[in-house]
Amino acid sequence: MAELPADAVCSALGTSWRGLSKAQARDRLTAYGPNELPRTGRRNVWQPLRAQFTDLFAVMLIVASGITFLAYALEEPRDTGTLTLAVAILGVVVLNAAIGFAQEYSAERTAQALEAMVPRACRVLRDGELLELPARDVVPGDVVVLEAGDAVPADCRVVEAHELAVNNAPLTGESDPVGRTADPVAAGPLLQARNCVFMGTDVVAGSGQAVVFATGAATEFGRLYRLTAAAPPQKTPLQLQVASMARRVAGAALAIGALLFAVRLPTGEPVVDLFVFALGVMVALVPEGLPATLSVSLSIGVRRMARRHALIKQLLAVEALGSVTVVCTDKTGTLTQAEMTVTEVWAADRSHRVTGVGYDPSGEVADAAEVRELLRVACLCCNARLLPPTNPRERWRVLGDTTEGALLVVAAKAGLDREAEEAAAPRVTEFPFDSDRKLMTTVHRTGAGLQACVKGAPGAVLERCTDVALDGRREPLTRTQRAAVVAASDEMASRGLRVLAVARRELNGPRPAQEEAESALTLLGLIGMHDPPRPEVTDAVAACRRAGIRVVMVTGDHPLTAEAVARRVGVVRGPDPVVVTGEKLDAMDDEALGELLTEPSELLLCRVSPEHKMRVVTAFQRRGEVVAVTGDGANDAPALKHADIGVAMGASGTDVAREAAAVVLLDDSFASIAAAVRLGRAVYQNIRKFLVYLFSHNVGELVPVLAATFAGFPLVPINAVQILAIDLGSDVLPALALGAEPPESDVMDRPPRPRGERLFSAGLVGRILFLGGIQAICVSALFFWHIGSSGIPFDDFTRHTRVYQEAITMVQAGIVLSQFFNALTVRSDHLSIRTVGLATNPALLAAGGFGIALMAAISYAPPLQAVFNTAPLDAADWAVLAALGTVPLLADEARKAWLRHRSRGPEGGPG
């Protein structure tokens, strides 16, 4: 298509300069479908709901409920307690599924809200009439009319161009506008064809017409979307750990249940009763409240991150952020403010400072003739527009290229009016910027003839210059002067400035050719501008350093500019950072790249493409790193999807990038990444806290049952319905309150946890056994003391013996009270409860109070006594229970004190 002349393009696509007829458009819409990207992999509403019932914990409980229903059906006579147990277990599954589905569906709706893949409307010729149509109705063969500011609705071949220039950054990563032509070009990669425009890009200058040759999924944008959708989703560390934990817990529950069934089978008890007993043991080991607690805890993290301008699209990404070890970050807009500001003008061998920041044209620049002439020419060689605020809440804005916006601002500071200058020197023609020439030229009619105004990269402009303007005169550009210009340019770039050279040429005769307009130029000087770093980024980068997170800048900018910005925000602090360009990356094999990334030195990747970014992310992951990567273009989408955590820009990013990412930064700031990492680490800490809390009482429930079995006691010290009451009635709310704990003060002073670290680490299991073991010893001793003090032989106990009912009530109440004090002590691994503070989490105190109140109701309310087979406790019983409940707290306080003493060392210093 790119090789054909414009007339032949229309013939090849079965259209004409007047566009398609309405009948043709209707037929093609039926044949090709709407011009929209496929919703690949979009789940229907039932998929996330169905997934809640296929979780391993859910499957175990469903099977247990089914067996219990069967046991009830086989019992003679039937025991309503068995039916209550079956219904309760099934209710647990339904409750967990409802909570999990609500959270997942909310995240899914968030993702759907971000899907605005194509422009909403465009202008199309149909039967020679110009119509404005929804972009989804565009079909191959349509003739699209394009002007500055328009979004390109589909992939098109340009057939008419008037200084047409587009921004291809969403597809190619190249931020500078590129000129488009209607002339045929040589065969080559489609994205490099200068006579084609593509869906998802924007027209930044000029006007033209183009014929659509691909829509929807057939476009280059669609190809990137399909590539992104095909990338397998990366499982987060928490997903892997929870799956591993579920398998281990399920195996242990089944094994212990089967063992106890086998041990008690020779006693002659009815088989159905033994089944119910074994199921009770299994239920005691399964943390029924864990799925709901996990979902809600992650949702709390989502809401907290949203307040810090980080939109989390996938719940599990909340925790994964806390395990990040490497952040590959963009520069422009992420570390900087994305507001180019001219800070220096170099003219006539002298440097002149410019004051003011941003696009507000308030500030000062030197009132010198050579500076005014330099800024006049730069101002004329621009297509952007400077827009004043329309109300007090708005700021000055730029419509078009931000670099040109900065030039208009500094010209205004010098007292130059863009419209007045263009009226005095109207534009005749333009030669748009392209990445090969690295410059832009406009030609204007003046009283003396024509004048070419040129701006661009210093090297590209300088090689076309033969003269230089000095003190109002035109002097030949000597080798010494060239060296001085290069030195000035490099010095400005080393301070993080983006440098443009400005030149002019006086012309005679008719409209000049491009080669003539861009040769024998007179250099006017240099303009240095920079994108100021965001003020909050320096502290955020420092926080990442303290947290052991490696920050790698990945940018398309010049190495000197990138290094200067990196030093300003703290990404680089040492004297010799490793600076690698895309060209060097191309020359490296995977082994050499791996060695480069292994080095502990500070690393900057400059002049890199999205393909380079993808390769670097993959190389880091091969080394076992957990990688977060930022991106804003459609071409960044594969890297965002492949990274452990893809972070898209919400303000400047494309829809495809936001779709591919797990996190969307609403303010595009690196500081929001650091804040999200801090909250992600807090989420992981909180998950460990409520795991200790939940599993410690499972030990307290299981050990008395095992003790009674091996002691030959015919009944269980705690029944399955009581266990469910503890798991879902007394423990869920405190666990949720633990999930809402604020981050500990030193959370960003610790290194990232290793990628392979198990959620159930040796330290976590040790603490569970420590707290749960103390709880188990206390409640077991309490049970057998109460049974033994009655003087009734074991063989004479039945489920309805008053002493037995009191004993199992004391076991349940003992676990509930112990868990209240456990909740207080697990709030920190090493800090005393006095340091953490009792009242710093009032929700936890309220949740614990609710659990104790529920236990009291189970003890005293006759309807609940009938369900749980409990009996009322007197004041002395509660006093004993409260005293025993504090034992785990006091023991853990002693453990923490010993750890703190050991960490300080024998002399009070670091140990």
Residue pairs with C-beta under 8 A, 6 or more apart in sequence:
1 9
1 12
1 157
1 196
1 213
2 157
2 184
2 185
2 187
2 188
2 190
2 193
2 195
2 196
3 184
3 185
3 186
3 187
4 12
4 157
4 184
5 184
6 159
6 160
6 182
9 157
9 159
9 211
9 213
10 16
10 17
10 159
10 211
13 140
13 141
13 211
13 212
13 213
14 24
14 141
15 24
15 141
15 142
15 143
15 211
17 125
17 143
17 159
18 125
18 127
18 128
18 143
19 124
19 125
19 126
19 127
19 128
19 142
19 143
20 28
20 126
20 127
20 139
20 141
20 142
20 143
21 126
21 127
22 126
22 127
24 141
25 126
25 137
25 139
25 141
25 142
28 139
28 140
28 141
29 137
29 139
32 139
32 140
32 215
32 216
32 218
33 215
33 216
34 136
34 137
34 216
35 118
35 135
35 136
35 137
35 138
35 139
35 153
35 154
35 215
35 216
36 117
36 118
36 136
36 216
37 117
37 118
37 216
37 217
37 221
37 222
37 225
37 656
38 216
38 217
38 222
38 225
38 226
38 229
39 115
40 225
40 226
40 229
41 229
42 112
43 108
45 105
48 101
48 104
48 105
48 108
49 97
49 101
49 105
51 104
52 58
52 96
52 97
52 100
52 101
52 104
52 291
53 59
53 62
53 93
53 97
55 100
55 246
55 291
56 243
56 246
56 247
56 250
57 96
57 246
57 249
57 250
57 286
57 287
57 288
57 290
57 291
58 93
58 96
58 97
58 291
60 250
60 253
60 282
60 286
61 89
61 90
61 92
61 93
61 283
61 286
61 288
62 90
62 93
64 89
64 279
64 282
64 283
65 86
65 87
65 89
65 90
65 93
67 275
67 279
68 82
68 85
68 86
68 89
68 276
68 279
69 83
69 86
71 82
71 86
71 272
71 275
71 276
71 279
72 78
72 79
72 82
72 83
72 86
74 272
75 82
75 272
81 719
81 721
81 799
81 867
81 869
82 276
84 721
84 867
85 276
85 279
85 280
85 719
85 720
85 721
85 724
88 720
88 721
88 724
89 283
89 720
89 724
92 288
92 724
92 727
92 728
95 292
95 728
96 288
96 289
96 291
96 292
99 291
99 292
99 295
99 296
100 291
100 292
100 295
103 295
103 296
103 298
103 299
103 315
104 295
104 315
106 299
107 302
107 312
107 313
107 314
107 315
110 311
110 313
111 313
111 659
114 313
114 655
114 658
114 659
114 664
115 655
115 659
116 655
117 221
117 225
117 655
117 656
117 659
118 135
118 136
118 153
118 199
118 200
119 135
119 150
119 151
119 152
119 153
120 134
120 135
121 132
121 133
121 134
121 135
122 132
122 133
122 135
122 138
122 144
122 150
122 151
122 153
123 130
123 131
123 132
123 133
123 144
123 145
123 150
124 130
124 131
124 132
124 133
124 138
124 142
124 143
124 144
124 145
125 131
125 142
125 143
125 144
125 145
125 209
126 142
130 145
135 153
135 154
138 144
138 153
138 154
138 212
138 215
139 212
139 215
140 212
140 213
140 214
140 215
141 211
141 212
142 154
142 211
142 212
143 159
143 209
143 210
143 211
143 212
144 152
144 153
144 154
144 156
144 209
144 210
144 211
144 212
145 207
145 209
146 152
146 164
146 197
146 203
146 207
146 208
146 209
146 210
147 203
147 206
147 207
148 203
148 204
148 205
148 206
148 207
148 383
148 400
149 202
149 203
149 204
149 399
150 202
150 203
151 200
151 201
151 202
151 203
152 166
152 197
152 198
152 199
152 200
152 201
152 202
152 203
152 210
153 199
153 212
154 199
154 212
154 214
154 215
154 216
154 219
155 196
155 197
155 198
155 199
155 212
155 213
155 214
155 215
155 218
155 219
155 220
155 221
156 196
156 197
156 198
156 210
156 211
156 212
156 213
157 195
157 196
157 210
157 211
157 213
158 164
158 180
158 181
158 182
158 195
158 196
158 197
158 208
158 209
158 210
159 182
159 208
159 209
159 210
159 211
160 182
160 208
160 209
160 210
161 180
161 181
161 182
161 206
161 208
162 206
162 207
162 208
163 179
163 205
163 206
163 207
163 429
163 430
163 432
164 179
164 180
164 181
164 203
164 205
164 206
164 207
164 208
164 432
165 177
165 178
165 179
165 180
165 203
165 204
165 205
165 206
165 383
165 432
165 433
166 177
166 178
166 180
166 197
166 201
166 202
166 203
166 204
167 175
167 177
167 178
167 201
167 202
167 204
167 401
168 174
168 178
168 191
168 198
168 201
169 175
169 201
169 633
170 200
170 201
170 221
170 633
170 634
170 635
170 654
170 656
171 191
171 198
171 200
171 201
171 220
171 221
171 224
171 633
171 634
171 635
172 191
172 633
172 635
173 556
173 609
173 610
173 633
173 635
173 636
174 435
174 556
175 332
175 556
176 401
176 433
176 435
177 204
177 205
177 383
177 401
177 432
177 433
178 194
178 432
178 433
178 434
178 435
179 194
179 431
179 432
179 433
179 434
180 194
180 195
180 196
180 197
180 206
180 208
180 432
181 194
181 195
182 195
182 208
183 195
184 195
185 193
185 194
185 195
190 196
190 220
191 198
191 220
194 434
197 203
197 210
198 219
198 220
198 221
199 215
199 219
199 220
199 221
199 222
200 219
200 221
200 634
200 654
200 656
204 383
204 400
204 401
205 383
205 400
205 430
205 432
206 383
206 430
206 432
214 220
214 222
216 222
217 223
217 225
217 226
221 634
221 656
224 634
224 635
224 637
224 638
224 656
225 634
225 637
225 656
225 659
227 637
227 638
228 637
228 638
228 640
228 641
228 656
228 659
228 660
231 638
231 641
231 642
233 641
234 642
234 643
234 644
236 316
236 317
236 319
236 320
236 323
236 644
237 319
237 320
237 323
237 626
237 755
238 316
238 319
238 320
238 684
238 687
238 759
239 316
241 758
241 759
241 760
242 294
242 759
244 758
244 759
244 760
245 759
245 760
248 760
249 285
249 286
249 287
250 286
252 285
253 281
253 282
253 285
253 286
254 282
256 281
256 282
256 285
256 702
257 278
257 279
257 281
257 282
257 285
258 278
260 277
260 278
260 281
260 705
260 706
260 709
261 274
261 275
261 277
261 278
263 709
263 710
264 274
264 277
264 709
265 271
265 274
267 714
269 277
269 714
276 720
277 716
279 720
280 705
280 716
280 719
280 720
280 723
281 702
281 705
283 720
283 723
283 724
284 698
284 701
284 702
284 705
284 718
284 720
284 723
285 698
285 702
287 694
287 695
287 698
287 727
288 724
288 727
288 728
289 694
289 727
289 728
289 731
289 732
289 735
290 691
290 694
292 732
293 690
293 694
293 732
293 735
293 736
293 739
294 687
295 315
296 736
296 739
297 683
297 686
297 687
297 690
297 736
297 739
297 740
298 315
298 316
298 318
298 319
298 683
299 315
300 739
300 740
301 312
301 318
301 319
301 679
301 680
301 682
301 683
302 312
302 315
302 318
304 679
305 311
305 312
305 318
305 663
305 675
305 676
305 679
305 680
306 312
308 672
308 675
308 676
308 679
309 650
309 665
309 666
309 667
309 669
309 672
309 675
310 663
310 664
310 665
310 666
310 672
310 673
310 675
310 676
311 650
311 663
311 664
311 665
311 666
312 318
312 662
312 663
312 676
313 661
313 662
313 663
313 664
314 662
317 645
317 662
317 663
318 679
318 680
318 683
319 680
319 683
319 684
319 687
320 626
320 644
320 645
320 662
320 680
321 628
321 645
321 663
321 676
321 677
321 679
321 680
321 681
322 677
322 679
322 680
322 681
322 682
322 683
322 684
322 752
323 626
323 644
323 680
323 684
323 752
323 753
323 755
324 549
324 626
324 627
324 628
324 644
324 645
324 677
324 680
324 752
325 548
325 549
325 550
325 625
325 626
325 627
325 752
325 755
326 549
326 550
326 551
326 552
326 620
326 625
326 626
326 627
326 628
327 544
327 549
327 550
327 551
327 552
327 627
327 628
327 629
327 630
327 673
328 552
328 554
328 605
328 613
328 616
328 617
328 620
328 627
328 628
328 629
328 630
328 643
329 335
329 551
329 552
329 553
329 554
329 629
329 630
329 670
329 673
330 553
330 554
330 555
330 630
330 631
330 632
330 649
331 531
331 553
331 555
331 557
331 562
331 565
331 566
332 338
332 531
332 555
332 557
333 531
333 632
333 649
333 651
333 652
333 668
334 630
334 649
334 665
334 668
334 669
334 670
335 533
335 534
335 537
335 553
335 565
335 569
335 571
335 670
336 530
336 531
336 532
336 533
336 534
336 565
337 358
337 531
337 532
337 533
337 534
338 402
338 531
338 652
338 668
339 357
339 358
339 359
339 402
339 531
339 532
340 402
340 403
340 405
340 406
340 498
340 529
340 530
340 531
341 356
341 357
341 358
341 406
341 409
341 529
341 530
341 531
341 532
342 354
342 406
342 407
342 409
342 410
342 527
342 528
342 529
343 353
343 354
343 497
343 528
343 529
343 530
344 351
344 352
344 353
344 354
344 492
344 497
344 527
344 528
345 351
345 352
345 354
345 365
345 366
345 371
345 374
345 375
345 410
345 525
345 526
345 527
345 528
346 352
346 488
346 492
346 525
346 526
346 527
346 528
347 368
347 370
347 371
347 374
347 469
347 524
347 525
347 526
348 368
348 370
348 469
348 470
348 471
348 525
349 470
349 484
351 488
352 365
352 366
352 368
352 371
353 366
354 363
354 364
354 365
354 410
354 413
355 363
355 364
355 365
355 413
356 362
356 363
356 364
356 409
356 413
357 363
357 532
358 395
358 396
358 409
358 532
359 386
359 395
359 396
359 397
359 398
359 405
359 406
359 409
360 395
360 396
360 409
361 386
361 396
361 408
361 409
361 412
361 413
362 413
363 413
364 413
365 371
365 375
365 410
365 413
365 414
367 414
369 472
370 469
370 470
370 471
370 472
370 524
370 525
371 414
371 525
372 414
372 415
372 416
373 469
373 524
374 502
374 524
374 525
374 527
375 407
375 410
375 411
375 414
375 416
376 411
376 416
376 421
377 453
377 454
377 455
377 502
377 503
377 504
377 524
378 407
378 411
378 453
378 455
378 500
378 502
378 527
379 407
379 408
379 411
379 416
379 418
379 421
380 421
380 422
380 425
380 427
380 442
380 444
380 453
381 440
381 441
381 442
381 453
381 454
381 455
381 502
382 400
382 401
382 404
382 407
382 408
382 418
383 400
383 401
383 404
383 430
384 398
384 399
384 400
384 401
384 402
384 404
384 405
384 407
384 408
385 398
385 399
385 400
385 408
386 396
386 397
386 398
386 399
386 405
386 408
386 409
386 412
386 418
387 396
387 397
387 398
387 399
388 396
389 395
389 396
389 397
396 409
398 404
398 405
398 408
403 498
403 500
403 529
406 529
407 455
407 500
407 527
408 418
410 527
411 418
412 418
422 444
424 446
425 444
425 445
425 446
425 451
426 444
426 445
427 442
427 443
427 444
428 443
428 444
428 445
428 450
428 511
429 442
429 443
429 511
430 440
430 441
430 442
430 443
431 440
431 441
431 442
431 514
431 517
431 518
432 440
433 439
433 440
433 456
437 456
437 460
437 518
438 456
438 457
438 459
438 460
439 454
439 455
439 456
439 457
439 460
439 461
439 464
439 518
440 454
440 455
440 456
441 452
441 453
441 454
441 514
441 517
441 518
442 452
442 453
443 450
443 451
443 452
443 453
443 507
443 511
443 512
443 517
444 450
444 451
444 453
448 506
449 506
449 507
449 508
449 509
450 506
450 507
450 508
450 509
450 511
450 512
451 504
451 505
451 506
451 507
452 504
452 505
452 507
452 512
452 517
452 518
452 521
453 502
453 504
454 461
454 464
454 502
454 503
454 504
454 505
454 517
454 518
454 521
455 461
455 500
455 501
455 502
455 503
456 500
456 501
457 500
457 501
458 485
458 486
458 489
458 499
458 500
458 501
458 526
460 501
461 501
461 502
461 503
461 521
461 523
462 482
462 485
462 486
462 501
462 523
464 503
464 518
464 519
464 520
464 521
465 477
465 503
465 521
465 522
465 523
466 476
466 477
466 520
466 521
466 522
467 474
467 475
467 476
467 477
467 520
467 521
467 522
467 523
468 474
468 475
468 476
468 477
468 481
468 485
468 522
468 523
469 475
469 522
469 523
469 524
469 525
474 522
475 481
477 523
485 501
485 523
485 526
488 526
489 499
489 501
489 526
490 560
492 499
492 526
492 528
493 499
493 558
493 560
493 561
493 564
494 560
494 563
494 564
495 528
495 530
495 564
496 530
496 560
496 561
496 563
496 564
496 565
496 567
496 568
497 528
497 529
497 530
497 561
497 564
498 528
498 529
498 530
498 531
498 557
498 558
498 561
499 526
499 527
499 528
500 526
500 527
500 529
501 523
501 525
501 526
501 527
502 523
502 524
502 525
502 526
502 527
503 521
503 522
503 523
503 524
504 521
504 522
504 524
505 517
505 519
505 520
505 521
505 522
507 516
507 517
530 561
530 565
531 565
533 565
533 568
533 569
534 669
534 670
534 671
536 669
536 671
537 569
537 669
537 670
537 671
538 568
538 569
538 570
539 671
540 669
540 670
540 671
540 673
540 674
540 675
541 551
541 569
541 570
541 571
541 670
541 674
542 570
543 674
543 678
543 748
544 551
544 674
544 677
544 748
545 551
545 570
546 748
546 749
547 677
547 678
547 681
547 748
547 749
547 750
547 751
547 752
548 750
548 751
548 752
549 677
549 752
550 625
551 571
552 603
552 604
552 605
552 616
553 562
553 565
553 566
553 571
553 604
553 605
554 605
554 608
554 612
554 613
554 616
554 629
555 562
555 604
555 605
555 606
555 608
556 606
556 607
556 608
556 609
557 565
557 606
557 607
558 606
558 607
559 579
559 581
559 604
559 606
559 607
562 579
562 604
562 606
563 572
563 577
563 579
563 604
565 571
566 572
566 577
566 602
566 604
567 573
569 670
571 602
571 604
572 602
572 604
573 602
574 601
574 602
576 601
577 601
577 602
577 603
577 604
578 596
578 599
578 601
578 602
578 603
578 604
579 604
579 606
580 596
580 603
580 604
580 605
580 606
581 605
581 606
581 607
581 608
582 605
582 606
582 607
582 608
582 609
582 612
583 607
585 593
585 605
585 608
585 612
585 615
585 616
586 612
588 596
590 619
593 615
593 616
593 619
594 619
594 622
594 623
596 603
597 603
597 616
597 619
597 620
597 623
598 623
605 612
605 613
605 616
608 616
610 631
610 633
610 635
610 636
610 638
610 639
613 629
613 631
613 636
613 639
614 638
614 639
614 642
617 627
617 629
617 639
617 642
617 643
618 642
620 627
621 627
621 644
624 754
624 755
624 756
625 755
626 644
626 645
626 752
626 755
627 643
627 644
627 645
628 643
628 644
628 645
628 646
628 647
628 673
628 677
629 636
629 639
629 640
629 643
629 645
629 646
629 647
630 647
630 648
630 649
630 665
630 670
630 673
631 637
631 639
631 640
631 646
631 647
631 648
631 649
631 653
631 657
631 661
632 648
632 649
632 652
632 653
632 654
632 657
632 668
633 653
633 654
633 657
634 654
634 656
634 657
636 648
636 657
636 660
637 656
637 657
637 659
637 660
638 660
639 646
640 646
640 647
640 648
640 657
640 660
640 661
641 660
641 661
645 662
645 663
646 660
646 661
646 662
646 663
647 661
647 662
647 663
647 664
647 665
647 673
648 657
648 658
648 660
648 661
648 663
648 664
648 665
649 657
649 664
649 665
649 668
650 658
650 664
650 665
650 666
650 667
650 668
651 665
651 666
651 667
651 668
652 668
653 661
653 664
653 668
658 664
663 676
665 672
665 673
666 672
677 748
678 743
678 747
678 748
679 743
681 743
681 747
681 748
681 750
682 741
682 742
682 743
682 744
682 747
683 739
684 753
685 741
685 743
685 744
685 747
686 738
686 739
686 740
686 741
687 739
687 759
688 759
688 764
689 738
689 739
689 741
689 826
689 827
690 735
690 736
690 738
690 739
690 826
691 759
691 760
691 764
691 768
692 764
692 767
692 768
692 771
692 822
692 826
693 731
693 734
693 735
693 738
693 819
693 822
693 823
693 826
694 727
694 731
694 735
695 768
695 772
696 767
696 768
696 771
696 772
696 775
696 819
696 822
696 888
697 726
697 731
697 772
697 775
697 815
697 818
697 819
697 822
698 772
699 768
699 769
699 772
699 773
699 775
699 776
700 772
700 775
700 776
700 779
700 814
700 815
700 818
701 718
701 723
701 726
701 815
702 776
703 772
703 773
703 776
703 777
703 780
704 717
704 718
704 776
704 779
704 780
704 783
704 811
705 716
705 717
705 718
707 717
707 780
707 784
708 715
708 716
708 717
708 783
711 784
712 794
713 787
713 794
713 797
714 794
714 795
714 797
715 797
715 798
715 799
715 804
716 808
717 779
717 780
717 783
717 807
717 808
717 811
718 808
718 811
718 812
718 815
719 808
719 868
719 869
721 867
721 868
721 869
722 808
722 811
722 812
722 858
722 868
722 870
725 812
725 854
725 858
725 868
726 812
726 815
726 816
726 819
729 851
729 854
730 816
730 819
730 850
730 851
730 852
730 854
730 855
731 819
731 851
733 846
733 847
733 850
733 851
734 819
734 820
734 823
734 844
734 847
734 848
734 851
736 843
736 847
737 823
737 841
737 843
737 844
737 846
737 847
738 823
738 826
738 827
738 844
740 841
740 843
741 827
741 841
742 840
744 828
744 831
767 826
767 829
770 891
770 892
770 895
771 822
771 825
771 826
771 888
771 891
771 892
774 887
774 888
774 891
775 814
775 815
775 818
775 819
775 822
775 888
778 814
778 818
778 884
778 885
778 887
779 810
779 811
779 814
779 815
779 818
779 884
782 807
782 810
782 811
782 814
782 880
782 881
782 884
783 807
783 808
783 810
783 811
786 803
786 806
786 807
786 810
787 797
787 803
787 804
787 807
790 803
792 801
792 803
797 803
797 804
798 804
799 869
800 869
802 871
805 865
805 869
805 870
805 871
806 871
806 873
806 877
808 869
808 870
809 858
809 859
809 870
809 871
809 872
809 873
810 873
810 877
810 881
812 855
812 858
812 868
812 870
813 855
813 859
813 873
813 877
813 878
813 881
814 881
814 884
814 885
816 851
816 852
816 854
816 855
817 852
817 855
817 881
817 882
817 884
817 885
818 884
818 885
818 887
818 888
819 848
819 851
820 848
820 851
820 852
820 885
821 885
821 886
821 888
821 889
822 888
822 889
823 844
823 847
823 848
824 833
824 838
824 844
824 889
825 833
825 888
825 889
825 892
825 893
826 892
827 833
827 836
827 841
827 844
828 835
828 836
828 896
829 896
830 896
830 899
830 900
830 903
831 896
832 893
832 896
832 897
833 889
833 893
838 845
839 845
857 864
858 864
858 865
858 868
858 870
859 865
859 870
859 871
859 872
859 873
860 872
864 870
865 871
865 872
873 881
902 911
903 910
903 911
904 910
904 911
905 911
